[in-house]
Amino acid sequence: APLNSTGKPLVVMQTRMPKAAVAVDPDGGKVLWKAATPGASSRYVIAGAAVAYHDSKRGIVGLDVTSGKEMWSYPLKKGDTFLGMTGSKNGLLALVSIHKPAGSVLNQTSTVTLLRARTGKKVYDISTNGRMGWPTVLQGVVLVPYRSHYLIVLDTKQPKELARIHITKGEIRFVTHTSKGIFFGDKYGVYALTPKVLNH
């Protein structure tokens, strides 16, 4: 099912010179809208009523999925560097940012922030020492790689850790959700996560 609230498939691409988001109907190739995004420094993420992206100067910006008009912006914490973001069809955005005091990798802190895609309002944020990876937000949970060998499962209603999965072989370089299930791992091996994690 489409991740956007229109109920129809939607593809959002980026043009260059000038940089802009272009929404296209994949069935007929019709351009639905175009919005200037000069500061965009990430891919566009579709989540419910919004198309969101990271702006290098303003933080996270949310566009209306039906028109491309800007609805809100959410600044990152001072000194934080954006890492990655995903969205869910029920309208949540999960993003990870990294803070390195004085550029120190040893003392870096990672923050997971959960936003409502329609309004840009923060549901919660939670920080920890060490490096987190690209998050995946699903119905009820956020999955986040941590320190290469852990997969953290967070609740979407409150900043609560529901589970922590530790792998001893390989690393967790990605987490992905497809129609066939939830998978994580690296190029050397992939693990399948039981769908029961969504029914905590």
C-alpha positions in Angstrom: 0.0 0.0 0.0 1.2 3.6 -0.7 3.0 5.3 2.2 1.1 8.6 1.4 -2.3 9.6 2.5 -3.7 10.0 -1.0 -4.0 6.2 -1.3 -2.4 6.4 -4.8 1.2 5.5 -5.8 3.5 8.5 -5.8 7.1 9.0 -6.8 9.1 12.1 -5.7 12.3 12.8 -7.5 14.9 15.6 -7.3 15.9 17.9 -10.1 19.1 19.9 -10.2 19.8 23.4 -11.3 17.6 24.5 -9.7 17.2 21.9 -7.0 13.5 20.9 -6.6 11.2 18.1 -5.5 9.0 16.8 -8.3 6.0 14.5 -7.6 5.1 12.2 -10.4 2.2 9.7 -11.0 4.1 6.5 -11.8 1.1 5.1 -13.8 1.0 7.8 -16.4 4.1 9.8 -15.8 2.1 13.0 -15.1 3.9 15.7 -13.0 1.6 16.4 -10.1 3.6 19.2 -8.5 7.0 20.8 -8.2 8.5 22.5 -5.2 11.8 24.4 -4.9 14.1 22.8 -2.3 17.4 24.6 -2.7 18.8 23.4 0.6 17.8 19.8 0.3 20.7 17.5 1.4 18.8 14.2 1.7 16.4 12.0 -0.3 12.7 12.8 0.0 10.8 10.7 2.5 7.0 10.1 2.0 5.0 9.6 5.2 1.2 10.0 5.3 0.3 13.6 4.5 3.9 14.8 4.1 7.0 14.6 1.9 9.9 15.4 4.2 13.6 16.1 3.6 16.7 17.4 5.4 17.6 21.0 4.6 21.2 21.8 5.2 20.3 25.1 6.9 16.8 24.6 8.4 16.7 21.0 9.6 13.7 18.8 8.6 11.2 20.3 6.2 7.7 18.9 5.5 5.8 19.5 2.2 2.1 18.8 1.6 2.0 15.5 -0.3 -0.9 16.7 -2.4 0.4 20.1 -3.5 4.1 20.4 -2.5 3.5 23.5 -0.4 5.7 23.8 2.7 3.8 22.9 5.9 6.5 23.1 8.6 10.2 22.9 9.5 11.9 21.3 12.5 15.5 22.4 13.4 18.0 19.9 14.6 19.8 20.4 17.9 22.8 22.7 17.7 25.9 20.8 16.7 24.0 17.7 15.5 24.6 16.2 12.1 21.8 14.6 10.2 22.3 10.9 9.4 19.1 9.5 8.0 15.3 9.4 8.1 12.3 7.2 7.2 8.6 7.5 7.2 5.5 5.3 7.8 2.2 5.3 6.1 0.4 6.2 9.3 2.3 9.5 9.3 5.4 9.2 11.5 8.9 10.3 10.7 11.9 8.8 12.5 15.3 10.4 12.1 18.8 9.9 13.6 21.3 12.7 14.2 24.9 12.5 15.5 26.7 14.8 17.8 30.5 14.7 18.1 31.9 17.0 20.8 35.0 18.7 19.4 34.8 16.2 16.5 35.5 13.3 18.8 34.3 9.9 17.5 34.9 8.3 20.9 32.5 10.7 22.7 29.8 10.9 20.0 26.1 10.8 20.9 23.2 9.6 18.7 19.7 10.9 18.9 16.5 9.3 17.6 13.7 11.8 17.0 10.1 10.9 16.2 8.0 13.5 14.4 4.4 13.7 13.3 4.6 14.1 9.5 1.4 16.3 9.2 2.5 18.9 11.7 6.2 18.4 12.3 5.5 18.2 16.1 7.9 16.1 18.1 6.5 12.9 19.6 9.8 12.4 21.5 13.6 12.2 21.2 16.0 9.8 22.9 19.8 10.0 23.0 22.5 7.5 23.8 26.3 7.3 23.7 27.7 5.7 20.6 26.7 5.6 17.0 23.3 4.7 15.7 22.4 3.8 12.1 19.7 4.6 9.7 16.2 4.2 11.4 13.2 2.3 10.1 9.8 3.3 11.4 6.9 0.9 11.2 3.4 0.5 12.7 4.1 0.8 16.5 7.9 0.5 16.5 11.2 2.1 15.4 14.1 -0.2 14.5 17.6 1.4 14.8 21.0 -0.2 14.3 23.4 0.5 17.2 27.2 0.1 17.5 27.1 -2.2 14.4 26.1 -5.3 16.4 22.8 -4.4 18.0 19.3 -3.7 16.7 17.2 -1.6 19.0 13.4 -1.8 19.0 11.7 1.4 20.3 8.1 2.1 21.0 6.5 4.9 18.9 4.3 6.2 21.6 6.9 6.8 24.3 10.7 6.8 24.4 10.9 3.2 25.6 13.2 0.4 24.5 11.1 -2.7 23.8 14.0 -5.1 22.8 17.6 -5.2 22.0 18.9 -7.8 19.5 22.6 -8.7 19.5 24.3 -10.4 16.6 27.8 -11.9 17.0 28.4 -12.7 13.3 28.6 -9.8 10.8 27.3 -6.3 11.3 24.0 -4.5 11.1 24.5 -2.0 8.2 20.9 -1.8 7.2 17.3 -2.5 8.2 14.6 -2.8 5.6 10.9 -3.7 5.6 9.3 -5.3 2.5 6.1 -7.2 1.7 8.0 -10.3 2.6 9.2 -9.2 6.0 11.7 -7.3 8.0 15.4 -7.9 7.2 18.7 -6.6 8.6 22.4 -7.3 8.3 25.2 -6.4 5.9 26.5 -7.6 2.5 27.9 -10.8 4.0 24.7 -12.0 5.6 21.0 -11.1 6.2 18.8 -11.8 9.2 15.0 -12.0 9.1 13.1 -10.5 12.0 9.8 -12.1 13.2 6.7 -10.1 12.4 5.7 -10.6 16.0 7.9 -7.6 16.9 5.1 -5.4 15.4 2.6 -6.9 17.9 4.3 -6.0 21.1 
